[in-house]
Amino acid sequence: MPLSATGLGSGLDVKGLVEQLVAAERKPVSSRLNLQEARANAELSAIGKFKSALSSFQDSLEALSELEKFQKRTTSVSDDKAITATADSKAVPGRYKVEVTSLATRHKLASGAFTDASAVVGDGTLSITVNGSTSNILIPPTANTLADIRDAINDAADNPGVLATIVNASDGAHLILGSSETGAANAISISTSGGDGGLAQLVYDPLSGTNPLTELEAATDAAAIIDGFTVTASGNQLANAVEGVTIDLLTAAPGTTIDLTVDLDQNA
């Protein structure tokens, strides 16, 4: 008996039927793949969220490990034109009364009047001492004017901390000598030796009652009274007069009391 394919030549859409059967076979596979992809994306999203949460947690742990952040202090003063203050973790919260009796100053001396900066003063050795350090500055006859002496002092390799300038006033030129640091220990003393004797016009001995140089400003320490106790310093900053607290002195006002408050920093 001859073989035959039912539907062939009878208008039956065999191709369409085959494609539908193949599509029906594929559908479960496609659904499974889509499901697996969705699961994989969900897992990746969960992992990403976990890593982000872990990073935030690690940042929190790092903050906890920095104990200093939990020991920060704040300060406030009743007159910030007179003093300012900062405090570290060693400072104990409390309230203090501060009276600034004097500020630290730089020593300043002035010579008598010379005709001008080119006026000859003299030659020899100028010995300048500040806080135990002495510079012996040679002033030769070829460079012995007021301007030469100013330059020799400023250019000295072992300058003990003195700045020399010239002020041209109505009565003439004056050599001004000032210490670079404040405090009583930084007072300037000047002696001379050798030469023609002209440098004697620049001598200054703080222990002498009479000096050729005039003291324009004394070298003084800063002084303050904190809760009834006197504190001094060579500069205008009091470090650890109150443990952990640094106080900057801005204005002297004897008899005026300023309130200083140290608190825990609640925002740290």
Buried (B, 14 or more C-beta within 10 A) or exposed (E): EEEEEEEEEEEEEEEEEEEEEEEEEEEEEEEEEEEEEEEEEEEEEEEEEEEEEEEEEEEEEEEEEEEEEEBBBBBEBEBEEBBBBBBBEEBEEEEBEBBBBBBBBBBBBBBBBBEEBEBBBBBBBBBBBBBEEEBEBEBEEEEBBBBBBBEBBEEBEEBBBBBBEBEEEEEBBBBBBBBEBBBBEBBBBBBBEEBBEBBBBBBBEBEEEEBBBEBEEEBBBBBBBBEEEEBBBBBBBBEEBBEBBBBBBBEBBEEEBBEBBBBEBEEE
